[in-house]
């Protein structure tokens, strides 16, 4: 957790963030989101109640004055007004509002259940905004092969290995960046640290092992700052998510797929879809590979089966058959 980043947060929020990061094991990115959501909420409340000037810019409002006595005054209505503000003024999507709702629920649950600083939880009866179900965006098998074929340059072996890991193992970008050399054993088993620091073990198939061996032959050793990190940046540090995104964007541009919303996470979708569609992997096994705690999250990939059903029905020899028109008798 970046203590300097949270310095302006009041102690009660800093304690919550430390609990979520250190005790609950939430990732740094998740803790950052909790902080931004709570900061947006309390800035709104301070302005709504006239505690700060009406013309104050929301992004400039200092929330350091917020303490437990102030938090005790927060009501269910305040929460609803905030969510309306997020929808109407900030134009937040249902997904973003659902995340903000989750942040508030976690915060007030912490204060009431974990540390007993509140007796009333204003979010207890709060429902999360319904998120529209979207089909995952993914590369086709042909596009995936083109992407791999396009990789070249000074860091070709590293970049190729990263893309192969994404497309074969379906890992998250944080998981890929976090891989250590010590996470891979002689049996080609890879230990992955997922959300909430939950660990799972993946088997590296032949394509992964081949790409890994090629990369390890050229992986820098001298001057590397994190000697156990698998993927090393040009600055001899562990590669960052931003660096991985750059690699993907550059190679997508080569095959004419830039600007279409593809991201490292879409490569995770690609791996899952191809395993389900082409490899016949069952949904439970796919859940284990992807590290989903909830089977419902994995079931979105069954959309592929639905598409196959549609194509199958279209291919039926009787699909285009139409009834013969009968002539109506003249009156």
TITOR-785226 format. One record per residue (C-alpha): residue in one letter; residue number from 1; x, y negated, z negated. Coordinates in nm, 2 decimals. Example, Ala and Ser with C-alpha at 12.3 -4.5 7.8 and 13.67 -1.06 7.14 Angstrom:
a / 1 / 1.23 / 0.45 / -0.78
s / 2 / 1.37 / 0.11 / -0.71
END
This chain:
x / 1 / 0.00 / 0.00 / 0.00
x / 2 / 0.14 / -0.34 / 0.10
x / 3 / 0.14 / -0.54 / -0.23
x / 4 / 0.23 / -0.87 / -0.06
x / 5 / -0.07 / -0.83 / 0.18
x / 6 / -0.31 / -0.79 / -0.12
x / 7 / -0.15 / -1.06 / -0.33
x / 8 / -0.45 / -1.31 / -0.29
x / 9 / -0.69 / -1.04 / -0.40
x / 10 / -0.83 / -1.06 / -0.75
x / 11 / -0.70 / -0.80 / -1.00
x / 12 / -1.03 / -0.60 / -0.99
x / 13 / -1.00 / -0.55 / -0.62
x / 14 / -0.63 / -0.48 / -0.64
x / 15 / -0.70 / -0.20 / -0.90
x / 16 / -0.97 / -0.05 / -0.66
x / 17 / -0.73 / -0.05 / -0.37
x / 18 / -0.46 / 0.11 / -0.58
x / 19 / -0.71 / 0.38 / -0.69
x / 20 / -0.82 / 0.45 / -0.33
x / 21 / -0.46 / 0.47 / -0.20
x / 22 / -0.28 / 0.64 / -0.49
x / 23 / -0.55 / 0.86 / -0.65
x / 24 / -0.79 / 0.93 / -0.36
x / 25 / -0.50 / 0.95 / -0.11
x / 26 / -0.66 / 0.72 / 0.15
x / 27 / -0.42 / 0.61 / 0.43
x / 28 / -0.27 / 0.27 / 0.44
x / 29 / -0.50 / 0.18 / 0.73
x / 30 / -0.81 / 0.28 / 0.53
x / 31 / -0.69 / 0.08 / 0.23
x / 32 / -0.64 / -0.22 / 0.46
x / 33 / -0.99 / -0.19 / 0.59
x / 34 / -1.13 / -0.17 / 0.24
x / 35 / -0.96 / -0.49 / 0.15
x / 36 / -1.07 / -0.68 / 0.47
x / 37 / -1.43 / -0.56 / 0.42
x / 38 / -1.44 / -0.67 / 0.05
x / 39 / -1.27 / -1.00 / 0.13
x / 40 / -1.53 / -1.07 / 0.41
x / 41 / -1.81 / -0.98 / 0.16
x / 42 / -1.69 / -1.20 / -0.12
x / 43 / -1.62 / -1.49 / 0.11
x / 44 / -1.98 / -1.47 / 0.23
x / 45 / -2.12 / -1.46 / -0.12
x / 46 / -1.91 / -1.76 / -0.24
x / 47 / -2.03 / -1.96 / 0.06
x / 48 / -2.39 / -1.84 / 0.03
x / 49 / -2.41 / -1.95 / -0.33
x / 50 / -2.25 / -2.29 / -0.26
x / 51 / -1.94 / -2.22 / -0.47
x / 52 / -1.73 / -2.33 / -0.18
x / 53 / -1.81 / -2.62 / 0.06
x / 54 / -2.07 / -2.54 / 0.31
x / 55 / -1.84 / -2.65 / 0.60
x / 56 / -1.56 / -2.43 / 0.48
x / 57 / -1.41 / -2.19 / 0.74
x / 58 / -1.49 / -1.84 / 0.63
x / 59 / -1.13 / -1.72 / 0.71
x / 60 / -0.99 / -1.99 / 0.48
x / 61 / -1.20 / -1.91 / 0.17
x / 62 / -0.99 / -1.80 / -0.13
x / 63 / -1.15 / -1.51 / -0.33
x / 64 / -0.89 / -1.50 / -0.61
x / 65 / -1.16 / -1.64 / -0.85
x / 66 / -1.38 / -1.33 / -0.82
x / 67 / -1.38 / -1.14 / -1.15
x / 68 / -1.59 / -0.87 / -1.31
x / 69 / -1.84 / -1.12 / -1.45
x / 70 / -1.90 / -1.26 / -1.11
x / 71 / -1.93 / -0.91 / -0.96
x / 72 / -2.20 / -0.83 / -1.22
x / 73 / -2.43 / -1.09 / -1.06
x / 74 / -2.42 / -0.92 / -0.72
x / 75 / -2.77 / -0.78 / -0.63
x / 76 / -2.91 / -0.54 / -0.37
x / 77 / -3.05 / -0.85 / -0.19
x / 78 / -2.70 / -1.00 / -0.16
x / 79 / -2.58 / -0.68 / 0.01
x / 80 / -2.87 / -0.69 / 0.26
x / 81 / -2.80 / -1.06 / 0.33
x / 82 / -2.44 / -0.98 / 0.40
x / 83 / -2.52 / -0.70 / 0.64
x / 84 / -2.76 / -0.93 / 0.82
x / 85 / -2.49 / -1.19 / 0.84
x / 86 / -2.25 / -0.92 / 0.99
x / 87 / -2.51 / -0.83 / 1.25
x / 88 / -2.64 / -1.17 / 1.34
x / 89 / -2.35 / -1.41 / 1.29
x / 90 / -2.04 / -1.18 / 1.33
x / 91 / -2.20 / -0.96 / 1.59
x / 92 / -2.07 / -0.65 / 1.43
x / 93 / -2.17 / -0.32 / 1.59
x / 94 / -2.35 / -0.05 / 1.39
x / 95 / -2.02 / 0.14 / 1.36
x / 96 / -1.85 / -0.17 / 1.20
x / 97 / -2.15 / -0.24 / 0.97
x / 98 / -2.15 / 0.13 / 0.86
x / 99 / -1.78 / 0.10 / 0.77
x / 100 / -1.84 / -0.22 / 0.57
x / 101 / -2.13 / -0.05 / 0.39
x / 102 / -1.91 / 0.24 / 0.30
x / 103 / -1.64 / 0.00 / 0.17
x / 104 / -1.90 / -0.17 / -0.06
x / 105 / -2.04 / 0.16 / -0.18
x / 106 / -1.70 / 0.30 / -0.26
x / 107 / -1.61 / -0.03 / -0.45
x / 108 / -1.92 / -0.04 / -0.66
x / 109 / -1.92 / 0.33 / -0.72
x / 110 / -1.56 / 0.29 / -0.85
x / 111 / -1.67 / 0.01 / -1.09
x / 112 / -1.97 / 0.20 / -1.22
x / 113 / -1.86 / 0.56 / -1.23
x / 114 / -1.48 / 0.56 / -1.25
x / 115 / -1.39 / 0.27 / -1.48
x / 116 / -1.74 / 0.19 / -1.63
x / 117 / -1.70 / -0.19 / -1.58
x / 118 / -2.05 / -0.21 / -1.43
x / 119 / -2.38 / -0.05 / -1.55
x / 120 / -2.57 / -0.14 / -1.23
x / 121 / -2.47 / -0.04 / -0.88
x / 122 / -2.63 / -0.27 / -0.63
x / 123 / -2.54 / -0.03 / -0.34
x / 124 / -2.69 / 0.28 / -0.49
x / 125 / -3.01 / 0.28 / -0.28
x / 126 / -2.83 / 0.13 / 0.02
x / 127 / -2.86 / 0.33 / 0.35
x / 128 / -2.58 / 0.31 / 0.60
x / 129 / -2.67 / 0.16 / 0.94
x / 130 / -2.74 / 0.43 / 1.19
x / 131 / -2.46 / 0.47 / 1.43
x / 132 / -2.54 / 0.55 / 1.79
x / 133 / -2.41 / 0.88 / 1.91
x / 134 / -2.16 / 0.84 / 2.19
x / 135 / -2.02 / 1.11 / 2.40
x / 136 / -1.64 / 1.13 / 2.36
x / 137 / -1.44 / 0.97 / 2.64
x / 138 / -1.17 / 1.21 / 2.77
x / 139 / -0.94 / 1.29 / 3.06
x / 140 / -1.02 / 1.57 / 3.29
x / 141 / -0.78 / 1.86 / 3.33
x / 142 / -0.66 / 1.71 / 3.66
x / 143 / -0.61 / 1.36 / 3.51
x / 144 / -0.42 / 1.52 / 3.21
x / 145 / -0.18 / 1.69 / 3.45
x / 146 / -0.13 / 1.37 / 3.64
x / 147 / -0.05 / 1.18 / 3.32
x / 148 / 0.22 / 1.43 / 3.23
x / 149 / 0.36 / 1.43 / 3.58
x / 150 / 0.39 / 1.05 / 3.57
x / 151 / 0.62 / 1.04 / 3.26
x / 152 / 0.98 / 0.94 / 3.34
x / 153 / 1.24 / 0.69 / 3.23
x / 154 / 1.50 / 0.66 / 2.96
x / 155 / 1.28 / 0.82 / 2.70
x / 156 / 1.11 / 1.08 / 2.93
x / 157 / 1.17 / 1.38 / 2.70
x / 158 / 1.03 / 1.20 / 2.39
x / 159 / 0.73 / 1.05 / 2.57
x / 160 / 0.65 / 1.38 / 2.74
x / 161 / 0.67 / 1.57 / 2.41
x / 162 / 0.43 / 1.32 / 2.25
x / 163 / 0.18 / 1.35 / 2.52
x / 164 / 0.20 / 1.73 / 2.53
x / 165 / 0.14 / 1.74 / 2.15
x / 166 / -0.16 / 1.51 / 2.18
x / 167 / -0.31 / 1.71 / 2.47
x / 168 / -0.24 / 2.06 / 2.33
x / 169 / -0.29 / 2.01 / 1.95
x / 170 / -0.56 / 1.74 / 1.94
x / 171 / -0.38 / 1.55 / 1.66
x / 172 / -0.45 / 1.19 / 1.55
x / 173 / -0.20 / 0.92 / 1.63
x / 174 / -0.11 / 0.88 / 1.26
x / 175 / -0.05 / 1.25 / 1.24
x / 176 / 0.18 / 1.25 / 1.54
x / 177 / 0.38 / 0.95 / 1.41
x / 178 / 0.41 / 1.12 / 1.07
x / 179 / 0.56 / 1.45 / 1.19
x / 180 / 0.90 / 1.53 / 1.03
x / 181 / 1.16 / 1.77 / 1.16
x / 182 / 1.11 / 1.97 / 0.84
x / 183 / 0.74 / 2.01 / 0.92
x / 184 / 0.82 / 2.26 / 1.20
x / 185 / 0.94 / 2.61 / 1.11
x / 186 / 1.12 / 2.88 / 1.31
x / 187 / 0.79 / 3.05 / 1.38
x / 188 / 0.67 / 2.73 / 1.57
x / 189 / 0.42 / 2.64 / 1.31
x / 190 / 0.37 / 2.27 / 1.25
x / 191 / 0.25 / 2.12 / 0.92
x / 192 / 0.02 / 1.82 / 0.97
x / 193 / -0.08 / 1.57 / 0.72
x / 194 / -0.43 / 1.44 / 0.81
x / 195 / -0.69 / 1.21 / 0.65
x / 196 / -0.67 / 1.19 / 0.28
x / 197 / -0.33 / 1.36 / 0.29
x / 198 / -0.50 / 1.69 / 0.36
x / 199 / -0.26 / 1.93 / 0.52
x / 200 / -0.33 / 2.19 / 0.79
x / 201 / -0.10 / 2.41 / 1.00
x / 202 / -0.10 / 2.42 / 1.37
x / 203 / 0.06 / 2.67 / 1.61
x / 204 / 0.28 / 2.51 / 1.88
x / 205 / 0.20 / 2.69 / 2.21
x / 206 / 0.46 / 2.75 / 2.48
x / 207 / 0.41 / 2.41 / 2.64
x / 208 / 0.47 / 2.23 / 2.31
x / 209 / 0.78 / 2.44 / 2.22
x / 210 / 0.93 / 2.38 / 2.57
x / 211 / 0.87 / 2.00 / 2.55
x / 212 / 1.00 / 2.00 / 2.19
x / 213 / 1.32 / 2.18 / 2.27
x / 214 / 1.39 / 1.95 / 2.57
x / 215 / 1.33 / 1.64 / 2.34
x / 216 / 1.55 / 1.77 / 2.05
x / 217 / 1.84 / 1.81 / 2.30
x / 218 / 1.84 / 1.43 / 2.35
x / 219 / 1.69 / 1.31 / 2.02
x / 220 / 1.92 / 1.04 / 1.87
x / 221 / 2.10 / 1.14 / 1.55
x / 222 / 2.36 / 0.86 / 1.49
x / 223 / 2.22 / 0.55 / 1.33
x / 224 / 1.87 / 0.69 / 1.28
x / 225 / 1.71 / 0.53 / 0.98
x / 226 / 1.46 / 0.80 / 0.90
x / 227 / 1.66 / 1.11 / 0.97
x / 228 / 1.37 / 1.35 / 0.92
x / 229 / 1.13 / 1.17 / 1.15
x / 230 / 1.06 / 1.37 / 1.47
x / 231 / 0.98 / 1.09 / 1.71
x / 232 / 1.23 / 0.81 / 1.71
x / 233 / 1.18 / 0.46 / 1.86
x / 234 / 1.44 / 0.27 / 2.06
x / 235 / 1.53 / 0.09 / 1.74
x / 236 / 1.63 / 0.42 / 1.58
x / 237 / 1.32 / 0.41 / 1.35
x / 238 / 1.02 / 0.64 / 1.32
x / 239 / 0.79 / 0.56 / 1.61
x / 240 / 0.49 / 0.35 / 1.53
x / 241 / 0.13 / 0.39 / 1.65
x / 242 / 0.18 / 0.07 / 1.85
x / 243 / 0.48 / 0.22 / 2.02
x / 244 / 0.28 / 0.54 / 2.11
x / 245 / 0.00 / 0.32 / 2.25
x / 246 / 0.25 / 0.14 / 2.47
x / 247 / 0.39 / 0.47 / 2.60
x / 248 / 0.04 / 0.59 / 2.69
x / 249 / -0.07 / 0.26 / 2.85
x / 250 / 0.23 / 0.24 / 3.06
x / 251 / 0.19 / 0.59 / 3.20
x / 252 / -0.19 / 0.55 / 3.24
x / 253 / -0.12 / 0.25 / 3.46
x / 254 / 0.10 / 0.46 / 3.69
x / 255 / -0.19 / 0.69 / 3.77
x / 256 / -0.45 / 0.42 / 3.80
x / 257 / -0.63 / 0.48 / 3.47
x / 258 / -0.53 / 0.17 / 3.28
x / 259 / -0.80 / -0.06 / 3.15
x / 260 / -1.06 / 0.22 / 3.12
x / 261 / -1.06 / 0.25 / 2.74
x / 262 / -0.83 / 0.54 / 2.71
x / 263 / -0.62 / 0.55 / 2.39
x / 264 / -0.42 / 0.81 / 2.19
x / 265 / -0.75 / 0.90 / 2.02
x / 266 / -0.90 / 0.97 / 2.36
x / 267 / -0.62 / 1.22 / 2.41
x / 268 / -0.74 / 1.40 / 2.10
x / 269 / -1.09 / 1.41 / 2.25
x / 270 / -0.93 / 1.54 / 2.57
x / 271 / -0.76 / 1.83 / 2.39
x / 272 / -1.08 / 1.92 / 2.20
x / 273 / -1.29 / 1.91 / 2.51
x / 274 / -1.05 / 2.11 / 2.72
x / 275 / -1.02 / 2.38 / 2.45
x / 276 / -1.39 / 2.40 / 2.42
x / 277 / -1.47 / 2.38 / 2.79
x / 278 / -1.18 / 2.57 / 2.95
x / 279 / -1.04 / 2.77 / 2.67
x / 280 / -1.36 / 2.90 / 2.52
x / 281 / -1.26 / 2.80 / 2.16
x / 282 / -1.56 / 2.83 / 1.93
x / 283 / -1.67 / 2.53 / 1.73
x / 284 / -1.56 / 2.66 / 1.39
x / 285 / -1.20 / 2.72 / 1.52
x / 286 / -1.21 / 2.38 / 1.68
x / 287 / -1.31 / 2.22 / 1.35
x / 288 / -1.00 / 2.38 / 1.19
x / 289 / -0.76 / 2.27 / 1.46
x / 290 / -0.89 / 1.91 / 1.45
x / 291 / -0.89 / 1.89 / 1.07
x / 292 / -1.26 / 1.78 / 1.05
x / 293 / -1.41 / 1.82 / 0.70
x / 294 / -1.76 / 1.81 / 0.85
x / 295 / -1.87 / 2.05 / 1.12
x / 296 / -2.11 / 1.79 / 1.24
x / 297 / -1.82 / 1.57 / 1.35
x / 298 / -1.69 / 1.86 / 1.57
x / 299 / -2.02 / 1.94 / 1.72
x / 300 / -2.01 / 1.64 / 1.94
x / 301 / -1.79 / 1.84 / 2.17
x / 302 / -2.08 / 2.07 / 2.25
x / 303 / -2.18 / 1.80 / 2.50
x / 304 / -1.96 / 1.99 / 2.74
x / 305 / -2.17 / 2.30 / 2.71
x / 306 / -2.48 / 2.08 / 2.79
x / 307 / -2.31 / 1.96 / 3.11
x / 308 / -2.24 / 2.31 / 3.21
x / 309 / -2.60 / 2.41 / 3.15
x / 310 / -2.71 / 2.12 / 3.37
x / 311 / -2.47 / 2.22 / 3.65
x / 312 / -2.58 / 2.58 / 3.61
x / 313 / -2.95 / 2.49 / 3.65
x / 314 / -2.86 / 2.27 / 3.96
x / 315 / -2.68 / 2.57 / 4.11
x / 316 / -2.98 / 2.80 / 4.09
x / 317 / -3.07 / 2.90 / 4.45
x / 318 / -3.43 / 2.80 / 4.38
x / 319 / -3.33 / 2.45 / 4.25
x / 320 / -3.43 / 2.28 / 4.58
x / 321 / -3.73 / 2.49 / 4.66
x / 322 / -4.05 / 2.29 / 4.69
x / 323 / -4.41 / 2.41 / 4.73
x / 324 / -4.54 / 2.41 / 5.08
x / 325 / -4.79 / 2.13 / 5.15
x / 326 / -5.14 / 2.25 / 5.22
x / 327 / -5.35 / 2.07 / 5.46
x / 328 / -5.66 / 1.92 / 5.32
x / 329 / -5.98 / 2.02 / 5.51
x / 330 / -6.13 / 1.74 / 5.71
x / 331 / -6.44 / 1.59 / 5.55
END
